[in-house]
Amino acid sequence: MSIFRLRNLACWTMVAVVPASLWAADSSPAMLYAKGTAWINGSAVPRSSAVFPGDMVQTRSDSMASINASGSSVLVLADSLVKFEGPTVGLERGGLTVATSKGLGTHTGDVTVIPVSNGWTQFEVKQASDGTVQVVAQKGDVNVSDGSTTSTLSQGQQTTVDNSAEKKKKKRRKGGGAVPASSGAVLDSPYVIYGGAAAVGGLLTWVLLQDSNPVSSAAP
C-alpha cells in the first residue's frame, strides 16, 4: 500500500473516530488536489492526498495544487513551496491564494497576513525575487504585519512589503520600527473585485474536476 493511501486511510479513520468537538480545534487534516505534478514532503502526489500540519507542499512551474480544509481553501500557485500548519499556512516560495471563513492566516518571513474578521475573506500573497512580498485583498479586509508595524488592507487594495535580507539587517542595526508598507486602491472597481473572486473560484473548481490522469513520479 502506498504512503498516500495510508495517509488517506488515516484521514478517514480520524474523521470516523474523533469526536466532533475536537475537530472544532482546527487540528483536522485537509485534502490536497493536484493539477499536474506536485509533491508532499518530497513525494509525488497521485492527484489527491490527505495533508497534515507540518507537511510541505510543492508545485512545479507548470502545476498547481488546492488544499481544502474546513471553511478554507488554499490555492498553491505554480512554482511554489508552502507549509501547511493547520490554523496558518507558511509561504516558503512562490505564491498562494487563500479563501477562508475561519480566519486562516499566512506568513512568509517577517510578513504576516490575517483576515480582520471571520467573514468570508479572500487574499493573495506572492514573493518576488527581490525579497518583496505583494499582498492583494480580493474580498474582505486583512491585517498586514512586517514584524514591526501592522496596517489594515481594505478590500480592493494591494500593498508591497519589503521582506529582503538587507532590510532585516538594517532593522536589527537600528532596532527601530519599520516603515509602513505602501498601499493603493488599485482594485476599487467592484467589477475587478468580484471578477477576481469569480476567477479564483472557477480555478479551484477546475482543479477539483480534472480527470485522474497520472502525474509524474519524478522527485522535485
Residue pairs with C-beta under 8 A, 6 or more apart in sequence:
1 9
2 46
3 43
4 40
4 43
4 45
4 46
4 49
4 50
7 49
7 50
7 52
8 48
8 49
8 50
10 29
10 50
11 29
11 31
11 50
14 28
14 29
15 28
18 28
23 70
26 69
26 70
26 86
26 87
26 102
27 53
27 86
28 69
28 70
29 50
29 51
29 52
29 53
30 50
30 51
30 67
30 68
30 69
30 84
31 48
31 49
31 50
31 51
31 67
31 68
31 69
32 38
32 40
32 45
32 48
32 49
32 50
32 51
32 57
32 65
32 66
32 67
32 68
33 47
33 48
33 65
33 66
33 68
33 207
33 208
34 45
34 47
34 48
34 59
34 63
34 64
34 65
34 207
34 215
35 63
35 64
35 65
35 66
35 206
35 207
35 210
36 59
36 60
36 62
36 63
36 64
36 215
37 44
37 59
37 60
37 62
37 63
37 215
37 216
37 218
38 44
38 45
38 57
38 58
38 59
38 60
38 63
38 64
38 65
38 76
38 215
39 45
39 56
39 57
39 58
39 219
39 220
40 49
40 51
40 55
40 56
40 57
40 58
41 55
41 56
42 56
42 58
42 219
42 220
43 219
44 215
44 216
44 217
44 218
44 219
45 65
45 215
46 214
46 215
47 210
47 212
47 214
47 215
51 57
51 67
51 84
52 84
53 84
53 85
53 86
54 83
54 84
54 85
55 83
55 84
56 81
56 82
56 83
56 84
56 92
57 65
57 67
57 76
57 81
57 82
57 83
57 84
58 80
58 81
58 82
58 220
59 65
59 76
59 77
59 78
59 79
59 80
59 94
60 78
60 79
60 220
61 78
61 79
62 78
63 78
63 215
64 75
64 76
64 77
64 78
64 203
64 207
65 75
65 76
65 207
66 73
66 74
66 75
66 76
66 204
66 207
66 208
67 73
67 74
67 76
67 82
67 84
67 89
69 102
69 104
70 102
71 100
71 101
71 102
71 104
72 98
72 99
72 100
72 101
72 102
72 104
73 98
73 99
73 100
73 204
74 82
74 84
74 89
74 96
74 97
74 98
74 99
74 104
75 96
75 97
75 98
75 99
75 200
75 203
75 204
75 207
76 82
76 94
76 96
77 94
77 95
77 96
77 97
77 126
78 94
79 93
79 94
80 91
80 93
80 94
80 95
80 96
81 91
81 92
81 93
81 94
82 89
82 90
82 91
82 92
82 94
82 96
83 89
83 90
83 92
87 104
87 105
88 104
88 105
88 106
88 107
89 96
89 98
89 104
89 105
89 106
89 107
90 106
90 107
90 108
91 106
91 107
91 108
91 125
91 127
92 108
93 127
94 126
94 127
95 124
95 125
95 126
95 127
96 106
96 124
96 125
97 122
97 123
97 124
97 138
97 200
98 104
98 106
98 113
98 121
98 122
98 123
98 124
98 125
99 120
99 121
99 122
99 139
99 200
99 201
99 204
100 115
100 120
100 121
100 122
101 118
101 119
101 120
101 121
102 118
103 114
103 115
103 117
103 118
103 121
104 115
105 112
105 113
105 114
105 115
106 112
106 113
106 114
106 123
106 125
107 113
108 125
108 127
108 133
108 163
109 133
109 163
109 168
110 145
110 146
110 147
110 163
110 168
111 125
111 133
111 135
111 144
111 145
111 146
111 147
111 161
111 163
112 143
112 144
112 145
112 147
113 123
113 125
113 135
113 142
113 143
113 144
113 145
114 142
114 143
114 145
115 121
115 123
115 140
115 141
115 142
115 143
116 140
116 141
116 142
116 143
116 152
117 140
117 141
119 140
120 139
120 140
121 139
121 140
121 141
121 142
122 138
122 139
122 140
122 197
122 200
123 135
123 136
123 137
123 138
123 139
123 140
123 142
123 153
124 134
124 135
124 136
124 138
125 133
125 134
125 135
126 133
126 134
127 133
127 163
128 134
130 164
131 162
131 163
131 164
131 165
131 166
131 167
132 160
132 161
132 162
132 163
132 164
133 160
133 161
133 163
134 158
134 159
134 160
134 161
135 142
135 144
135 153
135 158
135 159
135 160
135 161
136 157
136 158
136 187
137 153
137 154
137 155
137 156
137 157
137 158
137 187
138 155
138 156
138 187
138 193
138 196
138 197
138 200
139 155
139 193
139 194
139 197
140 155
141 152
141 153
141 154
141 155
142 152
142 153
143 150
143 151
143 152
143 153
144 150
144 151
144 152
144 153
144 159
144 161
144 181
146 161
146 162
146 163
146 178
146 181
147 171
147 178
148 171
148 176
148 177
148 178
149 177
149 178
149 179
149 180
151 159
151 180
151 181
151 183
153 159
153 183
154 185
155 193
156 185
156 186
156 187
156 188
156 189
156 192
156 193
157 183
157 184
157 185
157 186
157 187
157 188
158 183
158 184
158 186
158 187
159 181
159 182
159 183
159 184
160 181
160 182
161 181
162 178
162 181
167 178
171 178
187 193
187 196
